[in-house]
Amino acid sequence: MKKELIKVPKHLGLIIDGNGRWAKAKGLTRSMGHKAGFSNLERIVKECFYKYGIQSVSVYCFSTENWNRPEKEVDYLRKLFKKMVDGDMEKKYPEVRINFMGDFGKFGDDIQKKGSALMERTKKNTKFTLNLGINYSGQDELVKAVNDIISEGIKEVDRETIANHLYTAGQAPLDLLIRTSGEYRLSNFMLWQVAYAELYFPSCHWPAFSKKHLKEALYEFQGRDRRFGAIKE
């Protein structure tokens, strides 16, 4: 009999990997894999917020390196992102602040304007935050933070200064990072925030990552001994 789930992360990261491989295994196009992956993302994010009360969820949707993929695939992802900002996300995710990480304007002025308006409309929602990494790079985020600090004329820089200039400023530290599809790397995602996060690498591809898989990951997190560099006597 499993013990009760009493400790969940305040901030969960998701690298939603394996959409294309999932589709290939089923004889589908990579685009169909991305479509299934984004549908699953909505299910899992809602579970995180409204069942488990996780405060922040950060998702790696599209990296700066993903532009190297076939043009047809990138165009389909652009359509998915446009649908995302065109849709009524406020109704899908009540009480959630939508926060885009990365230079999502590279997908076009229309997506940038609607995405910015979406962030503005939801900025007063303080219960939950959904961070969506679109054209995102962890290294670029740090470069941007440093340049912003320089432009503000700040002379003394500490960890708090840097944290306050990241896309996740004001949010709890990243506690748990899940990467699906059996890959064991960060791929340039939230490099500052991941410093003390627990890492979890299930073998299933993202479209197959179910609510049951999420619960298993949370139980695993609950069982980890998080010492943050200290030891227990």
N, C-alpha and C positions, 0 to 999 in steps of 0.2 A: 504494500500500500504506500503510495507516494505521500510525502509530507506536503503540507499546505504551502502554496506559493506566497510567501510573505515579503520577499525582497525583490524588487524589480529595478532595472536601471532608470535613472532620471533622464538619461540621454542615450538613445540607441542609434547606431549608424548601420546603414544597409548598402552593401555593394551588390546590386541586383544583376548578377552575372549568369550567363548561360542561356539567354533567350534564343540565340541562334542555334546552339547545339540541341536544345530541347526541340526546336522546330525540325531540324534536320533528322533527328531520330524518329520523328513522326511523319516524315515525308512532306513537310510543309516548308514554305518559304521563310527566310529569316524575318521578313516583315511581319508575318503571322506570329512568329515567336515574340517579337517586340509588342505586338498588340496584346497577346496573352499575358506578357510580363507586366504591362501597364495596368491591365485589368486586375491582376493579382496584387499589384502594389496598393491599389485602393482598398482591397479587402484586408491586407495585412496592416496597413497604416491605421485603418479604423479600429482594428483589434487592439493595436498598441495604445491608442488614445482612450477609447471608450470602454474597453474591457479591463486593461491593465493600468491605466492612468499614467503611462509614460509621458513625461513632460515635453520632450523634444525628440523628433525623429528626423535624421539626416539621410538623404538618399542620393547615391551617385547615379544620376540618370545618363549623363553624357560628358565624357572627359574631353579635354582639349586635344588629346591624341586620337579621339574617335573620328575626327575629320578625315583620317586616312582610310576609312572604310569606303566601300563602293558607293558611288554617288546616289544610286537608287535607294540604298539602305538609309543614307543620311537624309534624303528627301522624305522618306516615310517617317523617320523620327521627327523631322521638322513638322510634319502634319500632326503627329501625336502631341507635340508641344503646343502647337497652335490650338488644337482641340482642348488641351488642358487649360489654357488661359481664356479661351472663348467660353468654356463651360462654366457652370455656376458652382465653383468650388466652395463658395461660402455656405451653400446649402449642403453640399456633400460632406463638408468638414466644419460643422458648427463649433464655435469657440476656439478655432484654430487660426493662428497667424501663419500666413504663407510667406516664406522668405526664400528668394532665389539666391543661390550662391554661384558665382562665376559671371562671365561676360555673355549672358544669354541674348544680348542685343545682336550678336553675330548671326543669329537666326533670322534677322530682319526687323525693320522698324515696327511692324505691326505687332509682332510677338513681344518686343521690348516695351512698347507703350502699354499694351494690355497687361503684361506681367507686372510692370511698375504700378499700374492702377490697382491691380489685385493686391499687391503688397500694401499699398496705401489704404485700401478699404478694410484690410484685415489687421492693420498694425496695432489696433487697440485690444485685440484678442490676446489675453495673457495666460490663459489656462494651458494651451498647447501650442507648439510651434512645429511646422513642417518645413524643413530646409531642403530645397530641391537643387542639387548640383547640376547645372546645365552649362556646358562649355566651361567646366570647372577643372582647376588644377590646384592641388595643395601647395605646390611651390609658388605658383602665381599668386595665390592668396597671401602668402607670407611676403612676397615682393610688394604687393599692393599695400599691405599693412605698413611696411617699412616706409614706403613712399608717402603714405598718408601721414605718418608720424613726422617725417621730415617737413612736409608741407605745413604742418601745424606749428612748427618751430619748437617741438619738444626736444629738450637736450638730454634729460635723464630718462633712460628707458629700462623698464623692468618687465617681468613676465606679465604683470597685470596690464601694463601699457599695450603690449602686443595683443593680448587676449581681447582687449577692448576695441581693437581695430580689425578684428576678424569678422567674417560674415556671421559668426555665432556669438557675437558680443552680447553679454548679459545672460547667456544661457548656461545651464549646468554643464560641467565637464562631460566629455564623452565617456560613458561607462562600459558600453558593450558594442563591438563592431562585428556584424555578421556578413560574411562573404559566401555566397552560394557557389555551386558548381565545382567544388573541390579544388579551387585555386588558393594558394597560400601566399598571397602578397597583397600589399595595400594599394598598388597602382596609383600612387600620387593622390590619395584621398585623405583629407583632413590630417595632414602630417603633424601639425601642432597639437590638435585636439586629441589625437590618439595616444598621447604619451603614456597614460596609465590605464588605457582601456583594456578590457578583457577581449580576446579575439576568439571567434567561433567560426569554423569552416565546415558547414554541412556539404555533403557530396551532391545533393540534388540540385538540379538547375532551377533558376528562379521561378519560372512559371509553375513548377511543381512544389514550391515551398509553401506549405499549408499552414493553417492555424495551429495544427498539431506540432509541426516543426518549430513554429515560433514558441510555443509553450515549452517544448523540449529545450530550446536555447535559453529560455528564461530560468528554467530549473537548473541548467548547467551554470548560468551566471550566479544564481543564488548559492550554489555549492562552492564557488571559487573563494579561496582565501586571499582577500585583497589586503596586502600589507603596506603598499605604497613605500617600499624601501625599508620599512621598520621590521622588527622581529618580535615575536611573542615569547616572553620568558616562561 
